[in-house]
């Protein structure tokens, strides 16, 4: 399981992940008449009833019975609500088709293909942004005209999953603070341990999309998404250029796997846990998967570490915290109160965030213990202003660059390893040119 579809998410991913950069095409639904409805929070749990269907991308948790356990716990508070789950393997594609009808569950994860402006057509409001922002993170990501249409049950943050013992054997005791320092550390890993310093997971494709989430970390900039909509993401010093240059240099200097076309995502978890691989750029969502792989391999899960992108502002690392999939209430649901009850309970009381070692969407909740090193190091956590998020997706779609897709970074890796002709400046300049033309064509 990855974050979202990647992300994207997820891509899950997790991908990733708000992660798929498609616009909703041919998905008209029948939400026009219902537009503007609210899913109000129930006042008396004993009076809430009905059978609700929850669509989920977590096929693993449905298959192993975990979701049934959540439902059983939910029923201790809402005994008259029956919760049924439908786990979808290709979540984005399947839900997109179903949303041409009114039958897309009572609760669902908002697909990345839906334009933000269309949320009121498909989903019932959970309340005003002013109200929900007092308690929850990530409200900007699903706010339309002051109302919130979705809530993520967990927060995720990009970073390097790494084997702490391997890095220690290489003589590294501090997180690198610059790209140059990171490259030097990977070289030390290669020379002193024999482990693969960095693993691209090129063949799986979706892990490469995680590099887009460098955005915001380099300059600790909450307005990083707005900058994507207003300028060239690959201008000198821009966050994506810094991230893409680091990925290029890693591969160019022979610090990644020898043949990226033969990588294996599932196998890479155990290989990193056992110390055969040192580092991967993924996200907090991946930590528990690598720890589970460590347990199965008979090694200490505490060997799995997590570090921020090697950049600091005023001597401080920054980590960008964002939502995973946002749960929403189908505007056509006949049991909106029960659906809303599930979302509130799953977000606030299920423990899903703790079970996944994830960041809670509740503003007053502590960080998970696995991120104690972040607290100790004074890493600043920021949330990006997503006001321009829909605009960025429109430009990305028009330009056909695909910053939330793996294609252009596969080309970048091929360029770095000599399987594609050209220079890094030329490659990034071409991306910037396409982006700028699309930005102008779409009125920005």
C-alpha positions, 0 to 999 in steps of 0.5 A, a space after each residue: 500500500 502506498 500513499 494515495 495513488 501515488 500519493 499519491 498518494 496517495 500513491 498513493 501513494 502514496 502515494 500521495 499524498 492531493 496528488 493526481 493532476 487530472 481534471 474531471 472529464 466526463 464526470 458530471 454526476 447529478 449533483 446540481 440539484 443537491 448542491 449546497 447541502 450540509 452534513 450536520 454533526 449529530 447531536 444524539 448518537 443514540 438517534 443516528 441510524 442507517 446503513 452506510 457504505 464507506 469507500 476506501 483505498 485501504 484494501 489491506 485493512 479491509 482484507 485483514 479485518 482492521 476496518 471491521 474492528 474500527 466499525 465495531 468500536 464506532 458502534 459502541 458510540 453509534 449502535 444503530 449505524 451499520 458500516 459496510 466497506 468497499 475497498 477499491 484497488 484502483 481507487 481513482 479510476 473506479 471512483 471516477 466512473 462511479 461518480 457519473 451516477 449518484 452511487 459512490 458510497 456514503 463516505 468516500 475519499 475525495 479523488 484527485 481528479 475532481 476540480 476543487 470548485 466542483 466539491 459542492 456538486 458532489 459532497 455535503 459540507 462539513 461546516 465553515 472553514 472558520 469553525 473547523 480551522 479552530 480544531 483541525 489541520 488541512 481545512 484549506 485543502 477542501 474549502 470552497 466559498 468558506 465551507 469545508 467539504 472533506 477531512 483527512 484522518 491523518 497528516 503526512 510529511 515528505 522525508 527520507 526513510 533511512 537505515 540509521 545503523 547504515 548511516 552510523 556505520 558510514 560515520 554520519 551522526 548528524 542530518 545533512 543541512 545542504 544538498 552538497 552535504 547530503 551527497 557527501 554523506 551518500 558517498 560515505 555510505 557507498 564507500 564505507 558500508 557497501 549499501 546502496 546509498 539511495 534507491 529511486 524505485 524507478 520501476 514502480 514509478 509512483 515513488 518518484 512523484 514524492 519529489 514534488 513534495 520537496 516544495 515548501 521545505 527548501 525555503 520554509 515557505 507556506 506560499 510555495 503552492 502560490 509560487 508554482 501558480 505564479 512563476 517558473 517552478 524550475 527557476 534558479 533557487 526554486 524548491 522544485 529545481 533544488 529537489 530535482 537537481 539533488 535527484 539528478 546528482 544522486 543518480 549522476 554520481 552513481 549513488 543510486 541503484 545500478 539499474 533503475 529499471 529493475 527496482 522492486 518496491 515491495 522488496 525494497 522495504 526489507 532490503 532497507 530494513 536489513 541495511 542493503 539500501 540506506 535511503 529513500 525519499 518517501 514520507 511519514 506514511 511509509 515508516 510503519 511499512 518499513 518497520 513492519 518489513 524490519 520485524 518480518 526480516 528479524 531486525 530491529 524496527 527502531 533501525 528505521 529513521 526519518 530525516 528532513 530534506 537537507 535544507 535549512 532556513 535561519 538554521 532550522 529544518 522545515 517539514 511540510 505537513 499535508 493531508 492524505 486522502 480527505 474523507 467526504 460525505 456523498 451529497 446524495 447519501 440518504 444517511 448524511 448524519 450517519 456518514 458525518 458521524 463516521 467521519 468525525 469519529 474516524 478522525 477524532 477517536 478511531 486511533 487510525 493516526 496512531 495505528 499508522 504512526 501518522 500526524 494527527 489532523 487535530 491541532 492539539 495532538 502531539 507528534 507520533 513518537 517516531 518523530 521525536 527526533 524532529 521535535 528534538 532537532 527543532 524541525 518546524 512543521 508548516 502547512 502550505 496555503 492551498 488557495 492556488 492548488 486548483 490553479 496549479 493543477 490546471 496549469 500542470 494539466 495544460 502544460 502536460 508536464 505532470 508534476 504529480 506524475 512519474 513521467 518527467 522524473 523518470 526522464 530526469 533519472 534517464 538523463 542522469 544515468 546517460 540513457 537520455 541525451 541533454 543537459 540538466 539545465 536544458 531539461 529543466 528549462 524545457 519544463 519551465 518553458 512549457 509551464 510558463 506557456 500553459 500559465 499564460 494560456 490559462 490566464 495567469 
